[in-house]
């Protein structure tokens, strides 16, 4: 019985202990913030915080929110704009400091010690914070004997605490430690206006959401997007070196009066920031005075900023002759006098020649023309005064962008230093030495693909060669070919016919020679050496007659009858096109 009672008592004790632990856990889960506040040394809220002061032995660092803007500095020079990110980082670091060992007033009394023994008679740092709840104060004493902890005292409380000595790294040691050293806010893609007042005068560049950078002053011209981006990158990388003076009323002492040397950037959100550059610092070579136009602080910058002020207008101008991206170009026109060539990118995704003839264009030839002018750059800008008349006019248009580039090219008069062109009303010299004479020749852009057929559609083939009888083969119902128009003992050379059919599916030319020639005899085409006739299936397709003339350097002259274009075919292709399709021998009867 006694043993049973003991077991019951033990079980009851376990249940009571479990219930107590459960109650504790539930209570802690409901009040986590109180628990955190109990162990944290600081509990600073940036939303309600008004000021922070760090009083060192020999200096004071203030951080004050004025009209929603954080200002920081010291008593000697006053306050300047703070780097908000650094302020937030500092507050977060302070809030992460937790209390360690607590030394109560009773413990001090028992040991016969007071706060002075822990460094609080002359504290290392005194931190004062003001928020919507009033003033709060913390004193940092000396280090603990082990050296990795500090003694701290919170306001007028008697208890002391130990905390990690990382607290000192969270405390700004100099008045400028939290200062904003960036010169331009926001990000580069958000800049829409750049103004420079420098050694070369005033330059203004603007950009809207739908167009590239455009120079507005001192003249209207396209700006080089990369040059502007490079300039902005250098401006955004500038950093304040040192803060010289605060609350300055007379900027002439530093050469910062007026607006003689400045950079001004405007943002897409309407914001604007101006940087004014002053005199070089006499006792500090390689540095200049500077200020923000909306601030009364004077600071130093590296003298490299003067190189940016010395930028020339031509350094920012767009040197591209063809400013449209070639992938967006859908229309090309080349004209000289009454001659004109037009190329159009049609709705089927093909380049076609629209003038002076209607032909399919060779995409590679069009691409080469576009790349020639894409690579053309301006080597020297001129002016708008010229009495010369343009020899060539080139137009590149984009239906997608609703933009057109017009380029007028002047005669070279024998010079080879580079073409002079008129672009956007300005005469320039470019790196191209001449305009190729062939640029007006439609044959230069004609599609090299002569035709594309399905060999199953070829129903009849006739080959006529000089001083030989005509050979004809015709497709039968089963798809095979048999001799036609002959009573002789011949049969079809199936291998030769098959090779010919494979070649006839897609025929490409080596080069085009002439369009609408006056005399075919010079190409041997008035009396061709080979005439290949093809009959095609269906009523919607016309047959083809290919004529082969004399031998040329790269093959044989040839033409399609009725198309009046002379071209060159590869020799190996002509050999197959002119091969014998019939051979001597008795035609075998079909097996039953």
C-alpha positions as CSV (number, residue, x, y, z in Angstrom):
1,X,0.0,0.0,0.0
2,X,2.8,2.4,0.9
3,X,4.5,1.7,-2.4
4,X,1.3,2.5,-4.3
5,X,0.8,5.7,-2.4
6,X,4.3,6.8,-3.3
7,X,3.7,6.1,-6.9
8,X,0.5,8.2,-6.8
9,X,2.3,11.1,-5.1
10,X,5.2,10.9,-7.7
11,X,2.6,10.9,-10.6
12,X,0.8,13.9,-9.1
13,X,4.1,15.7,-8.8
14,X,5.0,15.1,-12.4
15,X,1.5,16.3,-13.6
16,X,1.9,19.5,-11.5
17,X,5.4,20.1,-12.9
18,X,4.2,19.5,-16.5
19,X,1.3,21.9,-16.0
20,X,3.6,24.6,-14.6
21,X,6.0,24.2,-17.6
22,X,3.0,24.4,-20.0
23,X,1.7,27.6,-18.4
24,X,5.2,29.2,-18.6
25,X,5.5,28.3,-22.3
26,X,2.1,29.7,-23.1
27,X,2.9,32.9,-21.2
28,X,6.2,33.4,-23.0
29,X,4.6,32.7,-26.4
30,X,2.0,35.5,-25.7
31,X,4.5,38.1,-24.5
32,X,7.7,37.7,-26.7
33,X,8.2,41.4,-27.0
34,X,8.4,41.9,-23.3
35,X,11.0,39.2,-23.1
36,X,13.1,40.8,-25.9
37,X,12.9,44.2,-24.3
38,X,14.1,42.8,-21.0
39,X,17.4,41.5,-22.5
40,X,18.1,44.2,-25.1
41,X,20.2,47.2,-24.1
42,X,18.6,49.5,-26.7
43,X,15.1,49.7,-28.0
44,X,15.3,52.4,-30.6
45,X,12.4,52.9,-33.1
46,X,13.3,54.9,-36.2
47,X,9.7,55.9,-36.8
48,X,9.6,57.8,-33.4
49,X,13.2,58.6,-32.9
50,X,14.0,62.3,-33.1
51,X,17.7,62.5,-32.2
52,X,20.8,60.6,-31.1
53,X,23.9,62.1,-29.5
54,X,27.2,60.3,-28.9
55,X,29.4,62.3,-26.5
56,X,33.0,61.0,-26.5
57,X,35.7,62.2,-24.2
58,X,36.8,65.0,-26.6
59,X,34.1,65.3,-29.3
60,X,30.3,65.1,-29.8
61,X,28.5,63.4,-32.7
62,X,24.9,64.5,-33.3
63,X,22.3,62.8,-35.4
64,X,19.1,64.7,-35.7
65,X,15.9,64.4,-37.8
66,X,14.9,67.8,-39.2
67,X,11.7,67.9,-41.3
68,X,11.9,64.2,-41.9
69,X,15.6,64.4,-43.1
70,X,18.4,63.0,-41.0
71,X,21.2,65.4,-40.4
72,X,24.5,64.6,-38.7
73,X,27.8,66.3,-37.6
74,X,29.5,67.9,-34.7
75,X,29.3,71.1,-32.6
76,X,32.3,72.7,-34.3
77,X,31.1,72.7,-38.0
78,X,27.4,72.1,-37.5
79,X,25.1,69.5,-39.1
80,X,25.0,68.3,-42.7
81,X,22.9,65.7,-44.6
82,X,23.3,62.2,-43.3
83,X,23.5,58.9,-45.2
84,X,20.1,57.4,-44.3
85,X,21.4,53.9,-45.0
86,X,24.2,54.4,-42.5
87,X,21.8,55.8,-39.9
88,X,19.5,52.8,-40.3
89,X,22.5,50.4,-40.1
90,X,23.7,52.1,-36.9
91,X,20.3,51.9,-35.2
92,X,19.9,48.3,-36.2
93,X,23.4,47.5,-34.8
94,X,22.6,49.2,-31.5
95,X,19.3,47.3,-31.2
96,X,21.2,44.0,-31.6
97,X,23.3,44.6,-28.5
98,X,22.0,42.3,-25.7
99,X,22.6,42.6,-22.0
100,X,24.9,40.1,-20.4
101,X,25.6,39.8,-16.7
102,X,23.7,42.2,-14.4
103,X,25.5,43.7,-11.4
104,X,22.9,45.1,-9.0
105,X,23.4,47.9,-6.6
106,X,23.1,45.3,-3.8
107,X,26.0,43.4,-5.3
108,X,28.1,46.6,-5.4
109,X,27.2,47.4,-1.8
110,X,28.2,43.9,-0.7
111,X,31.6,44.2,-2.4
112,X,32.1,47.8,-1.2
113,X,32.2,49.1,-4.7
114,X,30.5,51.9,-6.6
115,X,30.0,52.8,-10.3
116,X,33.2,54.8,-10.6
117,X,35.1,51.5,-10.2
118,X,33.6,50.4,-13.5
119,X,34.6,53.6,-15.5
120,X,31.4,55.6,-15.1
121,X,33.0,58.6,-13.4
122,X,34.4,59.5,-16.8
123,X,32.5,57.3,-19.2
124,X,34.0,56.4,-22.6
125,X,30.8,57.4,-24.4
126,X,27.5,58.8,-23.3
127,X,24.6,58.0,-25.6
128,X,21.4,60.1,-25.5
129,X,18.3,59.4,-27.5
130,X,15.1,61.4,-27.7
131,X,11.9,59.9,-29.0
132,X,8.1,60.4,-28.5
133,X,8.5,58.9,-25.0
134,X,11.2,61.3,-23.9
135,X,14.9,61.3,-23.2
136,X,16.9,58.1,-22.8
137,X,20.6,57.8,-21.7
138,X,23.2,55.1,-21.7
139,X,26.8,55.3,-20.3
140,X,29.6,53.1,-21.5
141,X,32.3,52.5,-18.9
142,X,35.6,50.6,-19.1
143,X,36.2,47.1,-20.5
144,X,35.9,44.0,-18.3
145,X,39.1,42.3,-17.1
146,X,38.8,39.7,-19.9
147,X,38.7,42.5,-22.4
148,X,35.9,41.4,-24.7
149,X,33.0,42.9,-22.8
150,X,32.1,46.4,-21.7
151,X,30.3,47.7,-18.6
152,X,27.3,49.9,-19.4
153,X,24.8,51.8,-17.3
154,X,21.3,52.7,-18.4
155,X,20.4,56.3,-17.4
156,X,20.1,56.9,-13.7
157,X,19.6,53.3,-12.9
158,X,21.8,51.8,-10.2
159,X,22.3,48.4,-12.0
160,X,25.2,47.8,-14.3
161,X,25.4,45.4,-17.2
162,X,28.0,43.7,-19.3
163,X,27.7,43.8,-23.1
164,X,29.8,42.8,-26.0
165,X,32.6,45.3,-26.9
166,X,31.2,45.3,-30.5
167,X,29.0,48.1,-29.1
168,X,31.9,50.5,-29.7
169,X,32.0,49.6,-33.5
170,X,28.3,50.7,-33.7
171,X,29.1,54.1,-32.2
172,X,30.2,56.8,-34.7
173,X,33.7,57.9,-33.8
174,X,33.8,61.1,-35.9
175,X,31.3,63.8,-36.7
176,X,31.5,62.9,-40.4
177,X,31.1,59.1,-39.9
178,X,27.4,59.2,-40.8
179,X,27.5,61.9,-43.5
180,X,26.1,61.3,-47.0
181,X,29.0,61.1,-49.3
182,X,27.1,60.4,-52.5
183,X,26.5,63.3,-54.8
184,X,23.5,62.2,-56.9
185,X,20.5,60.3,-55.7
186,X,18.4,57.7,-57.5
187,X,19.7,55.4,-60.2
188,X,21.2,56.2,-63.6
189,X,18.2,54.7,-65.7
190,X,16.0,57.3,-64.0
191,X,18.0,60.3,-65.2
192,X,16.2,62.3,-67.9
193,X,18.2,65.6,-68.0
194,X,21.9,66.3,-67.9
195,X,23.3,69.9,-67.9
196,X,27.0,70.9,-67.8
197,X,28.4,74.3,-67.4
198,X,32.0,73.8,-68.0
199,X,35.1,75.2,-69.7
200,X,33.5,74.8,-73.1
201,X,30.2,76.5,-72.3
202,X,26.7,75.2,-71.6
203,X,25.6,71.7,-72.7
204,X,22.1,70.4,-72.2
205,X,21.0,66.8,-73.0
206,X,17.4,65.4,-72.6
207,X,15.8,62.1,-72.9
208,X,12.1,61.0,-72.8
209,X,10.7,57.6,-72.3
210,X,10.3,56.9,-76.0
211,X,13.5,58.2,-77.5
212,X,17.3,58.2,-77.1
213,X,19.4,61.1,-75.6
214,X,19.1,64.3,-77.6
215,X,21.4,67.3,-77.3
216,X,19.3,70.5,-76.9
217,X,22.0,73.1,-76.3
218,X,24.2,74.6,-77.8
219,X,22.6,72.9,-80.8
220,X,20.0,70.3,-81.6
221,X,21.6,66.9,-82.4
222,X,21.5,63.3,-81.5
223,X,23.6,62.3,-78.5
224,X,25.7,59.2,-78.3
225,X,23.8,57.0,-75.8
226,X,27.0,55.2,-74.7
227,X,28.9,58.5,-74.2
228,X,26.1,59.9,-72.0
229,X,25.9,56.6,-70.0
230,X,29.6,56.7,-69.5
231,X,29.4,60.3,-68.2
232,X,26.6,59.5,-65.8
233,X,28.5,56.5,-64.6
234,X,31.5,58.7,-63.7
235,X,29.3,61.3,-62.0
236,X,27.6,58.6,-59.9
237,X,30.9,57.2,-58.8
238,X,32.1,60.5,-57.4
239,X,32.3,60.5,-53.6
240,X,32.9,63.3,-51.1
241,X,36.4,63.0,-49.7
242,X,36.2,65.4,-46.7
243,X,33.7,67.9,-45.3
244,X,35.3,71.3,-45.1
245,X,32.6,73.6,-43.6
246,X,29.0,73.6,-42.7
247,X,26.3,76.4,-42.8
248,X,28.4,78.5,-45.2
249,X,26.9,81.8,-46.1
250,X,29.8,83.2,-48.3
251,X,30.7,80.6,-50.9
252,X,33.1,83.0,-52.7
253,X,35.8,82.0,-50.3
254,X,35.9,78.6,-52.0
255,X,35.2,79.8,-55.5
256,X,31.6,78.4,-55.3
257,X,29.6,81.5,-56.0
258,X,27.3,81.6,-59.0
259,X,26.9,78.8,-61.5
260,X,30.1,79.0,-63.5
261,X,31.1,75.3,-63.1
262,X,28.4,72.8,-62.4
263,X,26.6,69.6,-63.2
264,X,22.9,69.3,-62.9
265,X,20.9,66.0,-63.2
266,X,17.1,65.8,-63.4
267,X,15.2,62.6,-62.6
268,X,12.2,61.0,-64.1
269,X,10.3,61.8,-60.9
270,X,11.0,65.5,-61.3
271,X,13.8,65.6,-58.7
272,X,16.9,67.6,-59.5
273,X,20.4,67.8,-57.9
274,X,23.1,70.2,-58.8
275,X,26.8,69.9,-58.0
276,X,28.9,73.1,-58.1
277,X,32.6,72.9,-58.5
278,X,34.9,75.6,-56.9
279,X,38.6,76.4,-56.6
280,X,41.4,73.9,-56.3
281,X,42.5,73.5,-52.7
282,X,45.9,75.2,-52.3
283,X,47.2,73.2,-49.4
284,X,45.9,69.9,-50.8
285,X,47.0,69.3,-54.4
286,X,44.7,67.1,-56.4
287,X,41.5,68.2,-54.7
288,X,38.9,70.9,-55.3
289,X,36.1,72.5,-53.3
290,X,32.5,71.6,-54.1
291,X,29.0,71.9,-52.8
292,X,25.5,70.8,-53.5
293,X,23.3,73.7,-54.7
294,X,20.6,72.7,-52.1
295,X,23.0,72.5,-49.2
296,X,25.2,74.9,-47.2
297,X,28.0,72.4,-46.7
298,X,31.4,72.7,-48.5
299,X,33.4,69.5,-49.1
300,X,36.3,68.3,-51.1
301,X,36.4,66.2,-54.3
302,X,39.2,64.7,-56.3
303,X,40.3,67.1,-59.0
304,X,39.4,64.4,-61.6
305,X,36.0,66.0,-61.7
306,X,37.6,68.8,-63.7
307,X,38.1,66.4,-66.6
308,X,34.4,65.9,-66.7
309,X,33.8,69.6,-66.8
310,X,36.2,69.8,-69.8
311,X,34.1,67.4,-71.9
312,X,33.6,68.6,-75.5
313,X,30.3,68.7,-77.2
314,X,31.6,66.4,-80.0
315,X,32.5,63.8,-77.3
316,X,28.8,63.5,-76.5
317,X,27.4,63.6,-80.1
318,X,26.1,60.5,-81.7
319,X,28.8,59.4,-84.1
320,X,26.7,56.7,-85.7
321,X,25.8,57.4,-89.3
322,X,22.9,54.9,-89.1
323,X,21.2,55.4,-85.7
324,X,18.3,53.0,-86.3
325,X,18.9,49.4,-85.1
326,X,19.3,47.3,-88.3
327,X,16.9,44.7,-86.8
328,X,14.1,47.3,-86.9
329,X,14.8,48.6,-90.4
330,X,12.1,47.7,-92.9
331,X,12.7,50.0,-95.8
332,X,15.9,51.1,-97.8
333,X,16.1,53.5,-100.6
334,X,19.2,54.5,-102.6
335,X,19.0,57.2,-105.2
336,X,21.5,59.0,-107.5
337,X,19.9,61.3,-110.0
338,X,17.1,59.5,-111.7
339,X,18.3,56.1,-110.7
340,X,16.7,54.5,-107.6
341,X,16.7,51.2,-105.8
342,X,14.1,50.3,-103.2
343,X,14.2,47.4,-100.8
344,X,11.2,46.5,-98.6
345,X,10.7,44.0,-95.8
346,X,7.3,42.6,-96.5
347,X,4.6,41.2,-94.3
348,X,5.8,37.6,-95.0
349,X,9.2,38.3,-93.4
350,X,11.1,38.6,-96.7
351,X,13.2,41.3,-98.2
352,X,12.0,42.1,-101.8
353,X,13.2,44.6,-104.4
354,X,10.5,47.1,-105.1
355,X,12.3,49.3,-107.6
356,X,13.4,49.3,-110.4
357,X,12.0,45.7,-110.7
358,X,9.9,43.4,-108.5
359,X,12.2,40.5,-107.4
360,X,12.8,38.6,-104.2
361,X,15.9,39.9,-102.5
362,X,18.9,38.1,-101.2
363,X,18.7,38.5,-97.4
364,X,22.5,38.2,-97.0
365,X,23.1,41.0,-99.6
366,X,20.7,43.3,-97.8
367,X,22.3,42.5,-94.4
368,X,25.7,43.3,-95.8
369,X,24.4,46.7,-97.0
370,X,22.9,47.4,-93.6
371,X,26.1,46.3,-91.7
372,X,28.2,48.6,-94.0
373,X,26.3,51.6,-92.9
374,X,25.9,50.4,-89.3
375,X,29.7,50.3,-89.1
376,X,30.0,53.8,-90.5
377,X,30.9,56.4,-87.9
378,X,31.5,60.2,-88.0
379,X,35.1,61.1,-87.8
380,X,34.7,64.9,-87.9
381,X,31.7,67.1,-87.3
382,X,31.3,70.1,-89.6
383,X,28.6,72.8,-89.9
384,X,25.5,73.4,-91.8
385,X,27.1,75.7,-94.4
386,X,27.7,73.9,-97.7
387,X,27.2,74.9,-101.3
388,X,27.7,71.4,-102.7
389,X,24.9,69.3,-104.0
390,X,24.4,65.7,-102.8
391,X,25.3,63.0,-105.2
392,X,23.6,60.1,-103.3
393,X,20.6,60.0,-101.0
394,X,20.0,57.0,-98.8
395,X,16.9,56.5,-96.7
396,X,16.6,53.9,-94.0
397,X,13.2,53.5,-92.4
398,X,11.5,51.6,-89.6
399,X,7.8,51.0,-89.7
400,X,8.0,49.6,-86.2
401,X,9.7,52.7,-84.7
402,X,8.1,55.2,-87.2
403,X,11.5,56.7,-87.8
404,X,13.6,57.4,-90.8
405,X,17.4,58.1,-91.2
406,X,18.2,60.3,-94.2
407,X,21.8,60.4,-95.3
408,X,23.0,62.7,-98.2
409,X,26.4,61.9,-99.6
410,X,28.4,64.6,-101.4
411,X,30.8,63.9,-104.3
412,X,34.3,62.9,-103.4
413,X,36.1,65.0,-106.1
414,X,38.8,62.5,-106.0
415,X,39.5,62.6,-102.3
416,X,39.9,59.4,-100.3
417,X,40.0,60.6,-96.7
418,X,36.3,59.8,-96.1
419,X,32.9,60.7,-97.5
420,X,31.3,64.0,-96.5
421,X,27.6,63.6,-95.7
422,X,24.7,65.6,-94.5
423,X,22.9,64.1,-91.5
424,X,20.3,65.9,-89.4
425,X,21.2,69.1,-91.2
426,X,24.9,68.9,-90.3
427,X,27.8,68.2,-92.6
428,X,30.1,65.5,-91.3
429,X,33.0,63.4,-92.5
430,X,32.7,59.7,-92.1
431,X,35.1,56.7,-92.2
432,X,33.7,55.2,-95.5
433,X,35.9,56.2,-98.5
434,X,33.2,55.8,-101.1
435,X,29.7,54.6,-102.0
436,X,30.0,51.3,-103.9
437,X,28.8,51.8,-107.5
438,X,27.0,48.5,-107.4
439,X,24.6,49.7,-104.6
440,X,22.1,50.7,-107.3
441,X,22.3,47.5,-109.2
442,X,19.2,45.4,-108.4
443,X,21.2,42.3,-109.5
444,X,23.4,42.8,-106.4
445,X,20.4,42.2,-104.2
446,X,18.5,39.6,-106.2
447,X,17.8,36.3,-104.5
448,X,20.5,33.8,-105.5
449,X,17.9,31.0,-105.3
450,X,16.7,30.6,-108.9
451,X,13.7,28.4,-108.0
452,X,12.5,25.8,-105.5
453,X,10.4,22.8,-106.7
454,X,9.1,19.5,-105.5
455,X,10.7,16.8,-107.7
456,X,7.4,14.9,-107.6
457,X,5.8,17.8,-109.5
458,X,8.3,17.4,-112.4
459,X,6.3,15.3,-115.0
460,X,8.4,15.7,-118.1
461,X,12.0,16.6,-118.9
462,X,13.5,17.4,-122.3
463,X,17.2,18.0,-122.9
464,X,18.3,19.5,-126.1
465,X,22.1,19.7,-126.8
466,X,23.8,21.2,-129.9
467,X,24.3,18.7,-132.7
468,X,22.4,16.0,-130.7
469,X,18.8,14.8,-131.0
470,X,16.4,15.8,-128.2
471,X,16.0,13.4,-125.2
472,X,12.7,13.3,-123.5
473,X,11.5,11.4,-120.5
474,X,8.0,11.3,-119.1
475,X,6.7,10.3,-115.6
476,X,4.3,7.3,-115.6
477,X,1.4,6.6,-113.3
478,X,3.7,4.5,-111.0
479,X,6.1,7.4,-110.7
480,X,8.8,5.9,-112.9
481,X,10.1,7.6,-116.1
482,X,9.9,6.2,-119.6
483,X,11.3,7.5,-122.9
484,X,9.1,9.9,-124.9
485,X,9.0,11.1,-128.5
486,X,11.3,8.3,-129.7
487,X,10.9,5.2,-131.7
488,X,14.4,4.0,-131.1
489,X,15.6,1.1,-129.0
490,X,16.5,3.2,-125.9
491,X,15.7,3.1,-122.2
492,X,15.8,5.6,-119.4
493,X,19.0,6.0,-117.4
494,X,17.3,5.9,-114.0
495,X,20.4,7.0,-112.1
496,X,20.9,10.0,-114.3
497,X,17.3,11.1,-114.0
498,X,17.3,10.7,-110.2
499,X,20.4,12.9,-109.9
500,X,18.9,15.5,-112.2
501,X,15.6,15.6,-110.3
502,X,17.5,16.1,-107.0
503,X,19.4,19.0,-108.5
504,X,16.3,20.6,-110.1
505,X,14.5,20.8,-106.7
506,X,16.6,23.8,-105.7
507,X,18.8,25.7,-108.1
508,X,21.1,28.6,-107.0
509,X,23.2,30.8,-109.1
510,X,26.8,31.7,-108.6
511,X,26.4,35.3,-109.7
512,X,24.1,37.5,-111.7
513,X,25.6,39.0,-114.8
514,X,23.1,41.2,-116.7
515,X,19.5,42.3,-116.6
516,X,17.6,42.6,-119.9
517,X,20.7,42.3,-122.0
518,X,20.7,43.8,-125.5
519,X,22.7,40.9,-127.1
520,X,22.5,37.3,-125.9
521,X,25.1,36.1,-128.3
522,X,28.0,37.4,-126.2
523,X,27.0,34.9,-123.5
524,X,26.3,32.1,-126.0
525,X,22.6,32.2,-125.2
526,X,21.3,33.1,-128.7
527,X,22.2,29.6,-129.7
528,X,22.5,27.8,-126.3
529,X,24.6,24.7,-126.0
530,X,21.9,23.1,-123.7
531,X,18.2,23.8,-123.4
532,X,16.5,22.0,-120.5
533,X,12.7,21.9,-120.6
534,X,10.6,20.9,-117.5
535,X,6.9,20.2,-117.5
536,X,5.3,20.5,-114.1
537,X,2.1,19.0,-112.7
538,X,-1.0,21.0,-112.2
539,X,-2.4,24.0,-114.1
540,X,-1.2,26.6,-111.6
541,X,2.5,26.1,-112.4
542,X,4.3,27.1,-115.5
543,X,7.1,24.9,-116.8
544,X,10.7,26.0,-116.8
545,X,13.1,26.4,-119.7
546,X,16.7,26.7,-118.7
547,X,19.3,27.8,-121.3
548,X,23.0,27.2,-120.9
549,X,25.5,29.2,-122.9
550,X,29.2,29.6,-123.1
551,X,31.7,28.8,-120.3
552,X,32.5,31.6,-117.9
553,X,35.3,32.0,-115.3
554,X,33.1,30.6,-112.4
555,X,30.9,28.2,-114.5
556,X,28.6,28.7,-117.4
557,X,26.4,31.6,-118.5
558,X,22.7,30.7,-118.3
559,X,19.2,32.2,-118.2
560,X,15.6,31.1,-117.7
561,X,13.7,31.7,-120.9
562,X,11.3,34.7,-120.6
563,X,13.1,36.2,-117.5
564,X,15.8,38.1,-119.3
565,X,18.4,37.8,-116.5
566,X,21.8,36.3,-117.3
567,X,23.5,34.5,-114.5
568,X,26.3,32.0,-113.9
569,X,25.7,28.4,-112.9
570,X,28.3,26.2,-111.3
571,X,30.1,23.8,-113.6
572,X,29.3,20.7,-111.6
573,X,25.6,21.6,-111.7
574,X,25.7,22.2,-115.5
575,X,27.3,18.8,-116.0
576,X,24.3,17.1,-114.2
577,X,21.8,19.3,-116.0
578,X,23.2,18.4,-119.4
579,X,23.7,14.7,-118.8
580,X,22.2,12.1,-121.1
581,X,18.9,10.8,-119.8
582,X,18.5,7.9,-122.3
583,X,20.8,5.0,-123.1
584,X,20.8,2.5,-125.9
585,X,19.0,-0.8,-125.2
586,X,15.7,-2.5,-125.4
587,X,13.0,-1.5,-123.0
588,X,12.1,-4.5,-120.9
589,X,8.3,-5.3,-120.8
590,X,6.6,-5.0,-117.4
591,X,6.5,-8.3,-115.5
592,X,3.0,-9.8,-115.2
